[in-house]
Amino acid sequence: MQLKQLELAGGGTLTVYLRDCCERMPNVLDRPLVLVVPGGGYTHVSAREGDPVALQFAAAGYHTAVLDYAICEKAKDYMPLRQLAEAIGLVRQHAAQWHILPEKIAVCGFSAGGHLALSGAVLDIPGEAAQPRPGAEITLEANPETVTEETLRGFRAAGVNRVSFGVQSARDSQLKTLGRPHTAKQARAAFAAAQRAGFTNISGDIMLALPHYTQAEFDETLELIENGGATHVSAYLLKIEPDSAFGRKPPEGLPTSDEAADFYLYAVEQLEHHGYQQYEISNFARPGYEGKHNLIYWDCGDYLGIGPAAHSCMGGKRFYYPADTEAFLRDEAAPVMDGGCGAEDYLILQLRLRKGLSLDEYKKRYGREFSTAQLAFVQNCVKSGYANFDGHTLALTPAGLIVQNSILAELL
């Protein structure tokens, strides 16, 4: 990586980190340059040590530049537009020398803690910088308390066309039990801000079968999300991991497995009654608003994850980066191979979908067919109300999705 420092006419410097071409990223010299504008409370690191935000972009394969911290700190909450314009001009002057396409300069503002802080003035990312395919789904996931109408407008201007909020529950007491920092009022405000910012594709994540859970709590949460304009809902049963806070000290009032199943079936029924059709075990959408990225995973398609602990599947091979941020920033994180996406993966993932598993496609892809005994088991599932089967497609019902693991054990 090359380090360049340019003096600004109005005082201060612009520090530029240029990625070197490498085997893993042979086209890096034609990638955009991300110009980082520190906001109030941004932790300053010397150029010699490397700016953490700039290095994170560099690790993802981008050239980066950081506007002088002292200038931005002096400006406080206002964008130093004159210095920013000068910095962009300097980068464009050197674009040919640095092999940067001058029209591909993305400007990002950061505030305390390295969190992205965007507004119409802070953000200007040309669509050609990322070159998304027409109709591409570009999603921002956010906690309700972290967004404002201004920041959401910035993301919308940058090309983000879908936003997903982690609501979990409409009851503040439950949110406190879960350790969530937001309130129901903040969740409502986030949905309203998203709508005012121009988002028409809005998703909400909720949790089911929480401590002391009731159908009334679900109804209140659904009302919050529906009134907020949600076009998509992800509803997850509470899963307690052994090393989590709940795992170490389970809360009182947890529903039994049978009670959790009843809450799940009630949620499916109510969501569909309100126009959210179930398309996957935990996902519901109004027609045309199914999550495109979700469907790629369940169809065993290609997807690429960038960053520490990010998982990918390309060409039928799975790999991930270790959960080591420092190594990733130093460009020392090598992907770890994690097997492939074969017949068993395909069967498991397809049976998560309400459309089910096409036996013809299963045979075409992997040369697999159900045995006589497995077909007899499928017929028993149909009689028990766990599945629908027309001889070509096996699809689990909501009741079948609850006992999916037991069904898979007989089919794998």
C-alpha positions in Angstrom: 0.0 0.0 0.0 1.3 3.5 -0.9 0.9 6.5 1.4 0.5 10.0 -0.1 0.0 13.3 1.7 -1.2 16.4 -0.1 -1.2 19.9 1.5 -4.5 21.8 1.3 -4.4 25.5 0.4 -6.6 26.4 3.4 -4.3 24.5 5.8 -4.2 20.9 6.8 -3.5 17.8 4.8 -5.2 15.1 2.8 -3.8 11.6 3.5 -4.2 9.1 0.7 -3.9 5.3 0.9 -3.4 3.7 -2.5 -4.0 -0.1 -2.8 -1.4 -2.0 -4.6 -2.5 -4.4 -7.4 -2.4 -8.0 -6.2 -3.4 -11.4 -7.4 -6.6 -11.5 -5.3 -7.7 -8.1 -6.6 -6.1 -7.6 -10.0 -8.4 -4.8 -11.0 -7.9 -2.8 -7.9 -6.3 0.1 -9.7 -9.6 0.8 -11.5 -11.6 0.8 -8.3 -13.2 3.9 -6.8 -11.5 6.1 -4.2 -13.4 6.5 -0.9 -12.8 10.0 0.6 -13.4 9.8 4.4 -14.6 12.9 6.1 -14.2 12.6 10.0 -17.0 14.0 12.1 -17.2 15.1 15.7 -15.7 12.7 18.1 -13.9 10.8 15.4 -10.7 9.1 16.9 -7.7 10.6 15.2 -4.8 8.2 14.3 -1.6 9.4 12.7 -0.9 8.7 9.1 2.0 6.5 10.1 -0.2 4.2 12.2 -2.9 4.2 9.6 -6.4 5.6 9.9 -8.7 2.7 11.0 -11.7 3.6 8.7 -9.5 4.2 5.7 -7.7 0.9 6.3 -11.0 -0.9 6.5 -12.0 0.4 3.1 -8.5 -0.4 1.8 -8.9 -4.0 3.1 -12.1 -4.3 1.0 -10.1 -3.3 -2.1 -10.6 0.4 -2.4 -8.2 3.3 -2.6 -8.9 5.7 0.3 -8.2 9.3 1.4 -8.8 11.0 4.8 -9.5 14.7 5.1 -7.5 16.3 7.9 -9.0 15.5 11.3 -8.2 19.0 12.7 -10.2 20.7 10.0 -13.2 18.5 10.5 -13.0 18.8 14.3 -12.9 22.6 14.0 -16.0 22.5 11.8 -17.8 20.4 14.5 -21.2 19.3 13.2 -20.9 21.1 9.9 -19.4 19.7 6.8 -16.2 21.6 5.8 -17.5 22.0 2.2 -14.7 24.2 0.9 -12.0 21.9 2.1 -13.9 18.9 0.9 -14.2 20.4 -2.6 -10.5 21.2 -2.6 -9.7 17.6 -1.5 -11.9 16.2 -4.4 -10.1 18.5 -6.8 -6.7 17.4 -5.6 -7.7 13.7 -6.0 -9.0 14.4 -9.5 -5.7 16.2 -10.5 -3.8 13.0 -9.5 -6.3 10.6 -10.9 -4.4 9.6 -14.0 -1.1 9.3 -12.0 -2.8 7.1 -9.4 -4.9 5.1 -11.9 -8.1 6.2 -10.3 -11.2 6.9 -12.4 -12.0 10.5 -11.6 -15.7 10.0 -11.8 -15.5 7.3 -9.2 -14.9 9.2 -6.0 -17.2 8.2 -3.1 -17.4 10.6 -0.2 -18.3 9.1 3.2 -18.7 10.9 6.6 -17.9 9.2 9.9 -18.6 10.2 13.5 -17.7 9.0 16.9 -16.9 5.3 17.1 -16.5 5.0 13.4 -20.2 4.8 12.7 -21.3 6.0 9.3 -22.9 9.5 9.5 -24.4 10.4 6.2 -26.4 13.4 4.9 -27.1 15.0 1.6 -24.0 17.2 2.1 -21.8 14.4 3.3 -22.5 11.7 0.8 -22.1 11.7 -2.9 -21.6 8.2 -4.4 -22.1 8.0 -8.1 -24.1 4.9 -9.1 -21.3 3.9 -11.5 -18.9 3.5 -8.6 -20.4 0.2 -7.5 -22.0 -0.6 -10.8 -25.0 -2.5 -9.4 -27.1 -4.5 -11.8 -30.4 -2.9 -12.8 -33.0 -3.6 -10.1 -30.4 -4.7 -7.6 -31.6 -4.8 -4.0 -29.3 -2.7 -1.8 -30.2 -3.1 1.9 -29.3 -1.1 5.0 -29.7 -2.9 8.3 -30.1 -0.6 11.3 -31.2 -0.4 14.9 -34.1 2.0 15.3 -32.2 4.4 17.7 -29.3 4.9 15.3 -31.1 6.6 12.4 -32.6 10.0 11.6 -34.5 11.2 8.5 -31.3 13.1 7.5 -29.0 10.0 7.6 -31.7 7.9 5.9 -31.9 10.5 3.1 -28.2 10.2 2.7 -28.3 6.5 2.3 -31.2 6.8 -0.1 -29.3 9.3 -2.2 -26.3 6.8 -2.2 -28.4 4.2 -3.9 -29.7 2.2 -0.9 -33.3 1.2 -1.8 -34.3 -1.1 1.1 -34.0 -0.6 4.9 -34.4 -3.2 7.6 -35.0 -2.3 11.3 -34.4 -4.6 14.3 -37.7 -4.0 16.1 -38.0 -7.3 18.1 -41.0 -6.2 20.2 -43.4 -3.3 20.7 -43.1 -3.6 24.5 -40.4 -1.5 26.2 -40.2 -4.0 29.1 -39.4 -6.8 26.7 -36.8 -4.7 24.9 -35.2 -4.0 28.2 -35.1 -7.8 29.0 -33.4 -8.4 25.7 -30.9 -5.7 26.3 -32.0 -3.6 23.4 -31.2 0.1 23.7 -34.2 1.4 21.7 -37.8 1.9 22.7 -41.0 1.2 20.9 -41.4 5.0 20.3 -38.0 5.1 18.6 -39.0 2.1 16.4 -42.1 4.0 15.3 -40.0 7.1 14.6 -37.5 5.1 12.6 -40.2 3.7 10.3 -41.7 7.2 9.9 -38.3 8.7 9.1 -37.7 6.0 6.5 -40.9 6.8 4.8 -40.3 10.5 4.8 -36.8 9.8 3.3 -38.4 8.0 0.4 -38.1 4.4 1.2 -40.9 2.2 0.0 -39.2 -1.2 0.7 -39.0 -1.4 4.5 -38.5 -4.6 6.6 -38.8 -5.2 10.3 -37.3 -8.0 12.4 -39.3 -9.3 15.3 -38.8 -12.1 17.8 -41.3 -14.7 18.9 -41.8 -16.8 22.1 -39.9 -14.3 24.3 -40.1 -14.4 28.1 -43.7 -14.1 29.4 -44.8 -13.9 25.7 -48.4 -13.5 24.7 -50.4 -13.3 21.5 -51.3 -9.7 22.5 -47.6 -8.8 22.5 -47.3 -10.2 19.0 -50.4 -8.3 17.9 -48.9 -5.0 19.2 -45.6 -5.6 17.5 -47.3 -6.4 14.2 -49.4 -3.3 14.5 -46.3 -1.2 15.0 -44.6 -2.7 12.0 -47.6 -2.6 9.7 -48.5 1.0 10.6 -44.9 1.9 9.9 -45.2 0.8 6.3 -43.3 -2.4 6.4 -43.4 -4.5 3.2 -41.4 -7.3 4.7 -41.2 -9.0 8.1 -38.7 -11.5 9.5 -40.1 -13.3 12.5 -37.6 -15.5 14.5 -38.3 -17.8 17.4 -36.0 -17.0 20.3 -32.9 -19.3 20.2 -30.7 -19.3 23.3 -27.0 -20.0 22.7 -25.1 -21.6 25.5 -22.5 -18.8 25.7 -25.0 -16.0 25.6 -26.4 -14.0 28.6 -29.7 -16.0 28.4 -27.7 -19.2 28.1 -25.7 -18.6 31.2 -28.7 -17.3 33.2 -32.0 -18.2 31.5 -34.8 -15.6 32.2 -38.0 -16.6 33.9 -41.2 -17.1 31.9 -39.7 -18.8 28.8 -42.4 -20.6 26.8 -42.2 -24.4 26.5 -41.4 -25.8 23.1 -45.1 -26.6 22.5 -46.1 -23.0 23.5 -43.3 -21.6 21.2 -44.7 -23.7 18.3 -48.2 -22.3 19.0 -46.9 -18.7 18.9 -45.1 -19.5 15.6 -48.3 -20.8 14.0 -50.3 -17.9 15.4 -47.7 -15.5 13.9 -47.9 -17.2 10.5 -51.7 -17.0 10.5 -51.8 -13.3 11.5 -49.1 -12.2 9.2 -50.8 -13.8 6.2 -54.1 -12.3 7.3 -52.5 -8.9 7.2 -51.1 -9.5 3.7 -47.6 -10.8 4.5 -47.3 -14.1 2.6 -44.8 -16.6 4.1 -42.1 -17.5 1.6 -39.5 -19.0 4.0 -39.6 -20.4 7.5 -39.0 -17.0 9.1 -39.7 -14.5 6.3 -42.9 -12.9 5.1 -43.6 -10.3 2.5 -46.1 -8.4 0.5 -46.2 -9.6 -3.1 -43.0 -8.5 -4.9 -41.1 -7.6 -1.7 -39.4 -10.9 -1.0 -35.8 -10.5 0.1 -33.7 -11.0 -3.0 -30.5 -11.7 -1.1 -32.3 -14.3 1.1 -33.5 -16.2 -2.0 -29.9 -16.4 -3.3 -28.8 -18.2 -0.1 -31.6 -20.7 -0.2 -31.2 -21.5 -3.9 -27.5 -22.2 -3.3 -26.5 -19.2 -5.5 -23.3 -17.3 -5.4 -22.8 -14.6 -2.8 -19.7 -12.8 -1.6 -19.2 -11.5 2.0 -16.4 -9.0 2.7 -15.0 -8.4 6.1 -14.1 -10.2 9.4 -16.3 -13.3 9.9 -18.0 -12.7 6.6 -19.2 -15.9 4.8 -19.4 -16.5 1.1 -20.3 -19.2 -1.4 -18.9 -18.9 -4.9 -19.0 -21.6 -7.5 -20.5 -24.1 -5.0 -17.6 -23.6 -2.6 -18.1 -22.0 0.8 -15.4 -19.9 2.6 -15.2 -17.3 5.3 -12.8 -14.8 6.8 -11.7 -15.3 10.4 -13.2 -13.0 13.0 -10.0 -11.1 13.3 -10.5 -7.4 12.5 -6.9 -6.4 13.0 -5.6 -9.1 10.6 -8.2 -8.1 8.0 -7.1 -4.4 8.3 -3.5 -5.5 7.8 -4.6 -7.4 4.7 -3.3 -10.6 6.3 -6.6 -12.4 6.6 -6.8 -15.4 4.3 -10.1 -16.9 3.4 -10.8 -20.3 5.1 -12.4 -23.0 2.9 -15.6 -24.4 4.5 -16.8 -27.2 2.2 -19.2 -27.0 -0.6 -22.9 -26.5 -1.3 -23.9 -30.0 -2.3 -27.1 -32.1 -2.6 -27.7 -32.1 1.2 -27.3 -28.4 1.5 -29.7 -27.8 -1.4 -32.4 -30.1 0.1 -32.1 -28.5 3.5 -32.3 -24.9 2.2 -35.1 -25.6 -0.4 -37.3 -27.1 2.3 -37.0 -23.8 4.3 -39.0 -22.2 1.4 -42.8 -22.5 1.2 -42.4 -23.2 -2.5 -40.5 -26.3 -1.5 -38.1 -28.7 -3.2 -38.5 -29.5 -6.9 -37.6 -33.2 -7.2 -36.9 -32.7 -10.9 -34.4 -29.9 -10.2 -32.9 -32.0 -7.4 -32.2 -34.8 -9.8 -31.0 -32.5 -12.6 -28.5 -30.7 -10.3 -27.2 -33.6 -8.2 -28.5 -36.8 -9.8 -30.4 -37.6 -6.5 -33.8 -39.2 -6.2 -35.9 -40.2 -3.1 -36.0 -43.9 -2.3 -39.2 -45.8 -2.1 -39.0 -45.6 1.7 -38.5 -41.9 1.6 -41.5 -41.4 -0.7 -43.6 -43.4 1.7 -42.4 -41.2 4.5 -43.3 -38.1 2.5 -46.8 -39.5 2.0 -47.1 -39.9 5.8 -46.1 -36.3 6.2 -48.8 -35.2 3.9 -51.4 -37.3 5.8 -50.2 -35.7 9.1 -50.5 -32.1 7.7 -46.8 -31.5 7.6 -46.3 -31.3 3.9 -47.8 -30.9 0.4 -46.6 -33.2 -2.4 -47.8 -33.4 -6.0 -45.3 -36.0 -7.1 -42.9 -33.3 -8.4 -42.6 -30.7 -5.6 -42.3 -31.3 -1.8 -43.3 -28.3 0.3 -43.6 -28.2 4.0 -46.6 -26.5 5.7 -46.1 -24.2 8.7 -46.7 -27.1 11.0 -44.0 -29.1 9.0 -41.5 -26.2 9.2 -41.7 -26.5 13.0 -40.5 -30.1 12.9 -38.3 -29.6 9.8 -35.2 -31.2 11.5 -37.1 -34.4 12.1 -38.3 -34.5 8.5 -34.8 -33.8 7.2 -33.4 -36.6 9.2 -35.5 -39.1 7.1 -34.7 -37.5 3.8 -30.9 -37.0 4.0 
